[in-house]
Structures are given as structure tokens and as C-alpha cells.
Amino acid sequence: MDIINQNSRKLSPILDALQDGICIISRDYIVEFMNEAMVKMCGQGTGKKCYRTINRLDEICPWCRAPEIIDEGKTLQREKLLTKNDKVYSLTEIPLKNADGTVSKLTIFRDITQEKKHEEKLRASEQDYKNLFEHVACGVFISSKEGKFLDANQALLDMLGYNSKEEFLQIDIANDLYLKPGERKRFMELIEHNGHVIDYEVFFKRKDGKSIPVLLTGHVRYDENGNILGYEGLNVDQSRRKQMEKELEKTRVQLLQAEKMASLGKLAAGVAHQLNNPLGGIKLFAQLIMEEYDLTEKAREDLNRIVADVQRCSDIVKQLLEFSRQTNREIQAHDINRAVCRTLFLLENQTLFQNIEVEKILAQDIPPVPVDIQQMNQVFMNIILNAAEAMEGNGKLTLKTYRSASSERIYIEISDTGPGIPEEVLPQIFEPFFTTKEQGKGTGLGLSLVYGIVENHGGQISARNNSGRGASFIIELLAAGPNIRGAENGKSI
């Protein structure tokens, strides 16, 4: 007689009170006992074959391990999906020795369907987090309070120039990542005080030592006792944004300069026309006095001085008219190298250039450039003369031409080895009437005129101080299009 028959009155109430299903199966696969939970699960099957009662099969279950348990005395723990009710159970199978010496198999069925579903959701959530962690475009990190990275995504490695995560996890955050190690301490103070930081601007160091601007957002990681474990968050590369801001600021300054020049051009045109008539009258009557009256030498000298000053004023008026673009232009395609050399030829034999070394680095693949050659000669002459005067007739003048990769833009760079341009006045050098020369030695219109001519040709001009000594002026012009005719019977000169 088996143990159930021997102790039915004692064991049945206890086993029936359990929520887990319990059944006892003999060596020949007959169900000897089922508690109430097991009956609810599979229906009453005592005295029937277990594979029919539990799994609705006509033969022994392929996964059955009853012989190992009954014959070898093994205890097994495993999970099984019952297709009958589409639930997952944790099975505990143990050998059960009966009073008559026979051995049966006792199996406990614990329903773990909800637990498995929770595990699946957790795994899916973990996979979603992993995918987000790895594939988000900005750099994601998890770090310890002591200053080591615990994990980082590929975007952060790429941003900072590291080839392997293993190498990156070895770096010291304060000394190897922060451009200024003190910023790490400041970050820790902020994040631990508030629990988080948002858009904290800082400069990091790439593996190659170059700095990179970063926008850091993160929060504190705590253990179950509220102690700080470390930090996690995002790092967004600000290099492109900073570059765009710089370019936008440059464009804004150029637009302001262009607007200022346009307004001053209109004003200059009006002033020039208003001055021409009285200046012509002064000069005419001064010359008539000298011709019609018998004057002393002193008086004649004074009148000549008046005529000379009137001529100087007339020259200024002429420059004002040029500045305001009140002259006709003749645009043709020209060889810009030849134009540069022609201007230099007119100047290099002057006394001012006797002790100046001239270097020409002229690219031979420069395409024709559509310009008014007379105005462009004036541009080159003005800048070259300014360079010679800045060097006080002693130094090196470099003339360089080159083109963009697409050949759409042509560059003329004129450099000197003079004292350079004071940084505080560099932004003002193209403004009308601004000059650093002594009174009477400059009108302050030369570079304004140059700026206006280049702009009127659809180009740009800029100035900078060289890293060593001296200054450079860079003129940017558009290459000739198909509708621009060349000079001299359609050919470039």
C-alpha cells in the first residue's frame, strides 16, 4: 500500500490546502494521487495514465524523466509549458518510497506564468535600454563617484577618439577627460547638491589632446540606502554649434559692415556733389587773382597754397565718389595673376620698395576672374602701398594667389612683415575716415574704397595679423562664368 493510502486522512487535507498542484505517479505512469489544485489544473485523473491526464497525449511524453527519478533516485528541478492551459510551471520531481518497497514519483507543479511574463517584460525593457544606450547619437556614460567610467556607448568613444571601451574605462575622469581638472570637482558639487545637472558647459580632452566643447546633462545614482554610487547622463558635442555661432557672428559683422558702408556711400555721394562746386570756385578765383594782379611773392605763395589745398580737397571728393560707386564699371574676365604683377611692376621701382624683398607665389591654375581691371588695380595698389609703408621700406612682401577646390573662388593674399595691425583697431580698418597715420598723411578712405570695390564685385576682403609678424589681407573673388566675355577680343589678359 502506498503512502497516500496509509496516511490519506492525515495528508490529504494538508496537500489539498496547498496552492501548488501535487500528483503522485507510479512506475507504470498511473496517477496514484492528485490534490485539489492539481485536479483544478488538469481534471480528475486518479487511476489514469499521467500523459493522458496532464498532457492529453496517447503515449509517454517525450520529455518524461520518470525513469531517472524512480530508478536512479534523482531529484529534478525544471520548467515546463503545459499547452493544455498555456501556462508555465516550475516542476519539482522527487522519488517517493512506498511502504511496500516500490518507488513512485511525486511532482509539485508551481504556476510561474506571471513571473515568466514579468521576466520577459524585464528582458525586453533591458534590451530597449541597451539599444537606446548604444544607438543614441550623443555620448552616454555611467561613472563612479571615485572618477572612473563604468560604461559608455560607442558615440562617446567616437566623440573622444577612443578605439576600444576597455581602454576608455581605464582613464581617470578628472585628469584625462576634463581640460581643466577643477571642473570635475565643480560638476560633482553641482550634481550632488541638486541631484542632477542640466546643460553644464565644459571642455573635455580627446585622446589626441585636442579640446572639445561639451554640454553635459546627468543625475546622481544612489544605492538602496541613499548613498551616492556615482553619476550617469549624456554628453552632447558642441563643436558644430560653436562653429556655427562663430560663422553666424562673422556673417552678422559683415552684414553690419555692408549696411554701414552702403549708408556712408550714399552720404559720401551727396557730400561730394555739394563740395565740387564751391571747391571749383575757390580754385578758379585764386588762379584769377594770381593772373590779374601784381602780387608780392608772399601773397603768391599763399594763393598757391590755397590752390594746392583745394586740389587735395578735390582728390578727396574724387575718392568719395569712387567710394560711393558713382562711376561706371566695365566687367571683363581677366588673368588675376597678370593684374597683380602689373600693379607690382608700377610700384617696385619706387624708392619705398628698394629694401623690400618681394616674393610671388602665384598659382598657375587660376581661372579668369570677372573684374573691372582698373578698379582692381587700385585695390592691389592701395594694399601693397599700405604694406610697404607699414614696413617703413624694409621687410618682405608676399603676393600669393590660389583657388578653392571647386575653382569657383579665387583668393589673392598680400602679406607683409611689418608691425601688424593693433587688435583693438582691426575691426575698424575698413571704416571710412578711420586711419592710424599722422594727420595730413592719410584720409582714411583708402581701405574703405578697397572694401567697396571688392564688395561691388561680389567678393569679400578680410585682414588678420600673422602668427609671427606682420599682417595679411585676403581678397576673395568669384571666377568667371560662361557669360563673362574676356578682355582683348574675348581673351583673358
C-alpha positions as CSV (number, residue, x, y, z in Angstrom):
1,M,0.0,0.0,0.0
2,D,1.4,3.5,-0.9
3,I,2.0,6.4,1.4
4,I,-1.2,8.1,0.3
5,N,-3.4,5.1,1.2
6,Q,-1.5,4.7,4.5
7,N,-1.9,8.4,5.5
8,S,-4.9,9.6,3.5
9,R,-6.7,11.0,6.5
10,K,-3.6,12.9,7.6
11,L,-2.0,14.0,4.3
12,S,-5.0,14.8,2.1
13,P,-6.3,17.9,3.9
14,I,-2.7,19.3,4.1
15,L,-2.0,18.6,0.4
16,D,-5.4,19.9,-0.7
17,A,-4.8,23.2,1.2
18,L,-1.6,23.9,-0.9
19,Q,-1.9,26.2,-4.0
20,D,0.7,24.2,-5.9
21,G,-0.5,21.2,-7.8
22,I,0.7,17.8,-6.5
23,C,0.5,14.5,-8.1
24,I,2.0,11.0,-7.4
25,I,2.7,8.7,-10.3
26,S,3.6,5.0,-10.2
27,R,6.3,3.3,-12.2
28,D,3.8,2.3,-14.9
29,Y,2.7,6.0,-15.3
30,I,-0.6,5.6,-13.4
31,V,-1.8,8.6,-11.4
32,E,-2.0,7.5,-7.8
33,F,-2.9,10.8,-6.2
34,M,-3.9,14.4,-7.1
35,N,-4.6,17.2,-4.7
36,E,-7.4,19.7,-5.3
37,A,-5.1,22.2,-7.0
38,M,-3.9,19.5,-9.4
39,V,-7.5,18.4,-10.1
40,K,-8.4,22.0,-10.9
41,M,-5.4,22.2,-13.2
42,C,-5.9,19.0,-15.2
43,G,-9.2,17.4,-14.1
44,Q,-9.7,14.3,-12.1
45,G,-7.2,11.7,-13.4
46,T,-6.6,9.3,-10.5
47,G,-6.1,5.8,-11.9
48,K,-5.4,7.0,-15.4
49,K,-2.2,7.3,-17.3
50,C,-0.4,10.6,-16.4
51,Y,0.4,11.5,-20.0
52,R,-3.3,11.4,-20.9
53,T,-4.4,13.3,-17.8
54,I,-1.8,16.0,-17.7
55,N,-0.7,16.5,-21.3
56,R,-3.6,14.9,-23.3
57,L,-1.2,12.6,-25.2
58,D,-1.7,9.0,-26.3
59,E,1.9,7.9,-25.4
60,I,4.6,8.7,-22.9
61,C,5.7,12.3,-23.0
62,P,8.9,12.8,-25.0
63,W,10.4,14.9,-22.2
64,C,9.4,12.5,-19.4
65,R,12.2,11.7,-17.0
66,A,10.3,9.4,-14.6
67,P,12.9,6.5,-15.0
68,E,15.7,8.7,-13.8
69,I,13.7,9.7,-10.7
70,I,12.3,6.3,-9.9
71,D,15.2,4.1,-10.8
72,E,18.1,6.3,-10.0
73,G,16.7,8.3,-7.2
74,K,17.3,11.7,-8.7
75,T,15.6,14.9,-7.7
76,L,14.9,17.2,-10.6
77,Q,14.0,20.9,-10.9
78,R,12.9,22.3,-14.3
79,E,10.3,24.5,-16.0
80,K,7.6,23.2,-18.4
81,L,4.9,24.9,-20.5
82,L,1.7,22.9,-20.5
83,T,0.0,23.5,-23.8
84,K,-3.3,22.3,-22.3
85,N,-3.8,25.6,-20.4
86,D,-0.9,27.6,-21.9
87,K,0.8,28.1,-18.6
88,V,4.4,27.7,-17.4
89,Y,5.1,25.6,-14.3
90,S,8.1,25.1,-12.2
91,L,8.4,21.3,-11.6
92,T,10.0,19.7,-8.6
93,E,10.2,16.0,-9.1
94,I,11.3,13.7,-6.3
95,P,11.3,9.9,-5.8
96,L,8.8,8.7,-3.2
97,K,9.4,5.3,-1.5
98,N,6.2,3.4,-0.7
99,A,5.7,1.1,2.3
100,D,5.8,-2.0,0.1
101,G,9.2,-1.0,-1.2
102,T,8.1,0.3,-4.5
103,V,9.0,3.8,-5.7
104,S,6.7,6.4,-7.1
105,K,7.3,9.9,-8.5
106,L,6.0,12.9,-6.6
107,T,5.7,16.1,-8.7
108,I,5.0,19.6,-7.5
109,F,3.5,22.0,-10.1
110,R,4.1,25.7,-9.2
111,D,2.4,28.2,-11.6
112,I,5.1,30.7,-12.6
113,T,3.3,32.1,-15.7
114,Q,3.1,35.7,-14.4
115,E,6.7,35.6,-13.2
116,K,7.9,34.5,-16.6
117,K,5.8,37.2,-18.3
118,H,7.4,39.7,-15.9
119,E,10.9,38.4,-16.7
120,E,10.1,38.7,-20.4
121,K,9.0,42.3,-20.0
122,L,12.1,43.0,-17.9
123,R,14.3,41.5,-20.6
124,A,12.6,43.5,-23.3
125,S,12.9,46.6,-21.2
126,E,16.6,45.9,-20.7
127,Q,17.1,45.3,-24.4
128,D,15.3,48.6,-25.2
129,Y,17.6,50.4,-22.7
130,K,20.6,48.7,-24.2
131,N,19.5,49.7,-27.7
132,L,18.9,53.3,-26.6
133,F,22.2,53.3,-24.7
134,E,24.2,52.1,-27.7
135,H,22.4,53.8,-30.6
136,V,21.6,57.3,-29.2
137,A,23.6,59.9,-31.2
138,C,25.0,61.7,-28.1
139,G,27.6,60.2,-25.7
140,V,26.0,58.2,-22.8
141,F,28.0,57.3,-19.7
142,I,27.8,55.7,-16.3
143,S,30.6,56.6,-13.9
144,S,31.6,56.0,-10.3
145,K,32.0,58.8,-7.7
146,E,35.7,57.9,-7.5
147,G,36.2,59.1,-11.1
148,K,36.1,56.0,-13.3
149,F,33.8,55.2,-16.1
150,L,31.7,52.0,-15.6
151,D,30.1,52.1,-19.0
152,A,29.9,54.3,-22.1
153,N,28.3,54.0,-25.5
154,Q,30.0,54.0,-28.9
155,A,29.0,57.6,-29.6
156,L,31.0,58.8,-26.6
157,L,34.0,56.7,-27.6
158,D,33.9,58.2,-31.1
159,M,33.4,61.7,-29.8
160,L,36.5,61.4,-27.6
161,G,38.6,59.5,-30.1
162,Y,38.9,56.1,-28.3
163,N,39.0,52.9,-30.3
164,S,38.0,50.4,-27.5
165,K,35.7,50.6,-24.5
166,E,38.3,48.7,-22.4
167,E,40.8,51.5,-22.9
168,F,38.3,54.2,-22.2
169,L,37.1,52.6,-18.9
170,Q,40.7,52.8,-17.6
171,I,41.1,56.6,-17.8
172,D,40.9,58.9,-14.9
173,I,38.0,61.3,-15.5
174,A,39.3,64.4,-13.7
175,N,42.8,64.3,-15.3
176,D,42.3,62.5,-18.6
177,L,38.9,63.8,-19.6
178,Y,38.4,67.3,-18.3
179,L,40.5,70.0,-19.9
180,K,40.6,71.7,-16.5
181,P,40.6,69.1,-13.8
182,G,39.0,71.5,-11.3
183,E,35.8,71.4,-13.4
184,R,35.3,67.8,-12.4
185,K,35.1,68.9,-8.7
186,R,32.7,71.7,-9.7
187,F,30.5,69.2,-11.6
188,M,30.4,66.9,-8.6
189,E,29.4,69.7,-6.2
190,L,26.6,70.8,-8.5
191,I,25.2,67.3,-9.2
192,E,25.3,66.2,-5.6
193,H,23.7,69.4,-4.3
194,N,20.8,69.3,-6.8
195,G,20.6,65.6,-7.7
196,H,21.1,66.5,-11.3
197,V,22.8,69.0,-13.7
198,I,21.3,70.2,-17.0
199,D,23.3,71.7,-19.9
200,Y,26.5,72.1,-17.9
201,E,29.1,73.6,-20.4
202,V,32.6,72.2,-20.1
203,F,35.6,71.4,-22.2
204,F,36.8,67.8,-22.5
205,K,40.0,66.4,-23.8
206,R,40.0,63.9,-26.7
207,K,42.5,61.1,-26.7
208,D,44.8,63.1,-29.0
209,G,44.8,66.0,-26.5
210,K,42.5,68.3,-28.6
211,S,39.8,70.1,-26.6
212,I,36.1,69.6,-27.4
213,P,33.2,71.7,-26.1
214,V,30.5,69.6,-24.4
215,L,27.1,70.1,-23.0
216,L,26.7,67.7,-20.0
217,T,23.4,66.6,-18.5
218,G,23.3,64.0,-15.8
219,H,21.9,62.8,-12.5
220,V,23.1,61.0,-9.3
221,R,23.0,57.2,-8.9
222,Y,22.0,56.0,-5.4
223,D,22.1,52.7,-3.6
224,E,19.2,51.3,-1.6
225,N,20.4,53.2,1.5
226,G,20.6,56.6,-0.3
227,N,24.3,56.6,-0.6
228,I,25.8,58.1,-3.8
229,L,27.2,55.4,-6.1
230,G,28.1,57.7,-9.0
231,Y,26.6,59.5,-11.9
232,E,25.1,58.8,-15.3
233,G,24.0,61.1,-18.2
234,L,24.6,62.5,-21.6
235,N,27.4,64.4,-23.3
236,V,26.5,66.4,-26.4
237,D,29.3,67.6,-28.7
238,Q,29.0,71.4,-29.1
239,S,31.8,71.7,-31.8
240,R,29.4,72.2,-34.7
241,R,27.2,74.6,-32.7
242,K,30.2,76.7,-31.6
243,Q,31.5,76.8,-35.2
244,M,28.1,77.8,-36.5
245,E,27.8,80.5,-33.9
246,K,31.2,81.8,-34.9
247,E,30.3,81.8,-38.6
248,L,26.9,83.5,-37.8
249,E,28.7,86.2,-35.8
250,K,31.1,86.7,-38.7
251,T,28.2,87.0,-41.1
252,R,26.4,89.4,-38.8
253,V,29.5,91.6,-38.6
254,Q,29.9,91.5,-42.4
255,L,26.2,92.5,-42.8
256,L,26.5,95.3,-40.4
257,Q,29.7,96.5,-42.2
258,A,28.0,96.3,-45.6
259,E,25.0,98.2,-44.3
260,K,27.2,100.8,-42.7
261,M,29.2,101.1,-46.0
262,A,26.0,101.4,-48.0
263,S,24.7,104.2,-45.8
264,L,28.0,106.0,-45.8
265,G,28.3,105.6,-49.5
266,K,25.0,107.5,-50.1
267,L,26.1,110.2,-47.7
268,A,29.5,110.4,-49.4
269,A,27.9,110.8,-52.8
270,G,25.8,113.7,-51.5
271,V,28.7,115.4,-49.8
272,A,30.9,115.1,-52.8
273,H,28.5,116.7,-55.1
274,Q,27.9,119.5,-52.7
275,L,31.6,120.2,-52.3
276,N,32.6,120.1,-56.0
277,N,31.0,123.5,-57.0
278,P,32.5,125.6,-54.1
279,L,35.9,123.9,-54.5
280,G,35.9,124.7,-58.2
281,G,35.0,128.4,-57.5
282,I,37.8,128.7,-54.9
283,K,40.4,127.3,-57.2
284,L,39.2,129.4,-60.2
285,F,39.2,132.8,-58.3
286,A,42.5,132.0,-56.6
287,Q,44.1,131.5,-60.1
288,L,42.4,134.6,-61.5
289,I,43.8,136.8,-58.7
290,M,47.3,135.5,-59.5
291,E,46.9,136.2,-63.2
292,E,45.2,139.7,-63.0
293,Y,47.0,141.3,-60.1
294,D,50.6,142.2,-59.4
295,L,51.2,140.4,-56.2
296,T,54.1,140.1,-53.8
297,E,55.9,136.8,-53.7
298,K,54.5,136.1,-50.2
299,A,50.9,136.7,-51.4
300,R,51.5,134.4,-54.5
301,E,52.9,131.7,-52.2
302,D,49.7,131.9,-50.0
303,L,47.5,131.7,-53.1
304,N,49.4,128.7,-54.4
305,R,48.9,127.1,-51.0
306,I,45.2,127.7,-51.4
307,V,45.2,126.1,-54.9
308,A,47.2,123.1,-53.6
309,D,44.8,122.6,-50.6
310,V,41.8,122.9,-53.0
311,Q,43.3,120.2,-55.2
312,R,43.8,118.0,-52.2
313,C,40.2,118.5,-51.3
314,S,39.2,117.7,-54.9
315,D,41.1,114.5,-54.7
316,I,39.3,113.6,-51.5
317,V,36.0,114.3,-53.2
318,K,37.0,112.1,-56.1
319,Q,37.8,109.3,-53.7
320,L,34.4,109.9,-52.0
321,L,32.7,109.4,-55.4
322,E,34.7,106.3,-56.0
323,F,33.7,105.0,-52.6
324,S,30.0,105.7,-53.2
325,R,30.3,103.7,-56.5
326,Q,29.2,106.6,-58.6
327,T,31.4,105.5,-61.5
328,N,30.8,103.2,-64.5
329,R,32.4,99.8,-64.4
330,E,33.5,97.6,-67.2
331,I,33.5,94.0,-66.1
332,Q,35.5,91.5,-68.2
333,A,37.3,88.3,-67.5
334,H,41.0,88.9,-66.6
335,D,44.0,86.9,-65.6
336,I,44.3,87.9,-62.0
337,N,48.0,86.9,-61.8
338,R,48.9,89.3,-64.6
339,A,46.9,92.0,-62.9
340,V,48.9,91.5,-59.6
341,C,52.2,91.5,-61.5
342,R,51.3,94.7,-63.5
343,T,50.5,96.6,-60.3
344,L,53.7,95.4,-58.7
345,F,55.7,96.4,-61.8
346,L,54.4,100.0,-61.4
347,L,55.4,100.2,-57.7
348,E,58.6,98.1,-57.2
349,N,60.9,100.7,-58.8
350,Q,59.9,103.4,-56.4
351,T,62.3,104.4,-53.6
352,L,60.0,103.0,-50.9
353,F,60.5,99.5,-52.3
354,Q,64.3,99.5,-52.7
355,N,64.9,97.5,-49.5
356,I,61.8,95.3,-49.6
357,E,62.1,91.7,-50.7
358,V,59.2,90.7,-52.9
359,E,58.0,87.0,-53.1
360,K,55.4,85.9,-55.6
361,I,53.6,82.6,-55.1
362,L,51.1,82.7,-57.9
363,A,49.1,79.5,-58.7
364,Q,49.2,78.6,-62.4
365,D,45.8,77.0,-62.5
366,I,43.9,80.2,-61.6
367,P,40.8,80.6,-63.9
368,P,39.8,84.0,-65.3
369,V,38.1,86.4,-62.9
370,P,35.4,88.9,-63.9
371,V,36.6,92.3,-62.7
372,D,36.9,96.0,-63.7
373,I,40.6,95.8,-64.1
374,Q,41.2,99.5,-63.4
375,Q,39.4,99.3,-60.0
376,M,41.1,96.0,-59.1
377,N,44.5,97.5,-59.9
378,Q,43.5,100.3,-57.5
379,V,42.7,97.7,-54.8
380,F,46.1,95.9,-55.2
381,M,48.0,99.2,-55.3
382,N,46.3,100.5,-52.2
383,I,47.1,97.4,-50.1
384,I,50.6,97.0,-51.5
385,L,51.4,100.6,-50.7
386,N,50.0,100.3,-47.2
387,A,52.1,97.2,-46.6
388,A,55.3,99.0,-47.8
389,E,54.6,102.0,-45.6
390,A,53.9,99.7,-42.6
391,M,57.3,98.1,-43.1
392,E,58.9,101.5,-43.5
393,G,60.6,100.4,-46.7
394,N,62.4,97.4,-45.1
395,G,60.9,93.9,-44.9
396,K,59.3,91.2,-47.0
397,L,56.2,91.5,-49.2
398,T,54.5,88.2,-50.2
399,L,51.9,88.1,-53.0
400,K,50.0,84.8,-53.2
401,T,47.1,83.6,-55.4
402,Y,45.2,80.3,-55.1
403,R,41.8,78.9,-55.8
404,S,39.2,76.8,-53.9
405,A,38.9,73.1,-54.5
406,S,35.9,73.7,-56.8
407,S,37.7,76.5,-58.6
408,E,34.6,78.7,-58.0
409,R,36.5,81.1,-55.8
410,I,39.9,82.9,-56.3
411,Y,42.0,84.2,-53.4
412,I,44.6,86.9,-53.5
413,E,46.7,87.2,-50.3
414,I,49.0,90.1,-49.7
415,S,51.3,89.8,-46.6
416,D,53.9,91.9,-45.0
417,T,56.4,91.6,-42.2
418,G,55.6,95.0,-40.6
419,P,54.4,95.5,-37.0
420,G,50.9,94.2,-37.8
421,I,47.6,95.9,-37.0
422,P,46.7,96.6,-33.4
423,E,44.0,94.1,-32.4
424,E,41.8,96.8,-31.0
425,V,41.6,98.7,-34.3
426,L,41.5,95.6,-36.6
427,P,37.6,95.6,-36.8
428,Q,37.6,99.3,-37.8
429,I,40.2,99.4,-40.6
430,F,37.6,99.3,-43.4
431,E,35.5,102.1,-42.0
432,P,35.6,105.5,-43.9
433,F,37.9,108.2,-42.4
434,F,39.5,105.8,-40.0
435,T,43.3,106.0,-40.1
436,T,46.2,105.4,-37.8
437,K,48.5,107.6,-39.9
438,E,49.6,111.0,-38.8
439,Q,47.4,114.0,-39.6
440,G,47.9,115.1,-43.2
441,K,49.4,111.7,-44.3
442,G,46.1,109.8,-44.9
443,T,42.4,110.5,-45.5
444,G,41.1,107.2,-44.0
445,L,39.3,106.4,-47.3
446,G,41.8,104.1,-48.9
447,L,40.7,100.8,-47.3
448,S,37.1,101.9,-47.4
449,L,37.4,102.3,-51.1
450,V,39.1,98.9,-51.4
451,Y,36.3,97.3,-49.3
452,G,33.6,99.0,-51.6
453,I,35.3,97.8,-54.8
454,V,35.7,94.2,-53.6
455,E,32.1,94.1,-52.3
456,N,30.8,95.6,-55.5
457,H,32.5,92.7,-57.4
458,G,30.6,90.2,-55.3
459,G,33.7,89.4,-53.3
460,Q,35.0,89.7,-49.7
461,I,38.0,91.1,-48.1
462,S,39.4,90.5,-44.6
463,A,42.6,91.3,-42.7
464,R,44.4,89.4,-40.0
465,N,47.7,89.5,-38.1
466,N,50.2,86.8,-38.9
467,S,51.3,84.4,-36.2
468,G,54.9,85.6,-36.4
469,R,55.0,89.2,-37.5
470,G,53.1,91.5,-39.9
471,A,49.6,91.4,-41.4
472,S,47.8,89.8,-44.3
473,F,44.9,91.0,-46.5
474,I,42.9,88.2,-48.2
475,I,40.7,89.1,-51.2
476,E,38.1,86.5,-52.3
477,L,36.6,86.8,-55.8
478,L,34.3,84.7,-57.9
479,A,35.8,83.0,-61.0
480,A,34.4,84.0,-64.4
481,G,31.1,82.3,-65.6
482,P,30.3,81.3,-69.2
483,N,28.6,84.7,-69.9
484,I,31.5,86.9,-69.0
485,R,33.5,87.9,-72.1
486,G,37.2,88.2,-71.9
487,A,39.3,91.3,-72.4
488,E,41.1,92.0,-75.6
489,N,38.8,90.4,-78.2
490,G,37.3,87.9,-75.9
491,K,40.6,86.6,-74.4
492,S,41.8,86.8,-70.9
493,I,44.8,89.0,-70.3
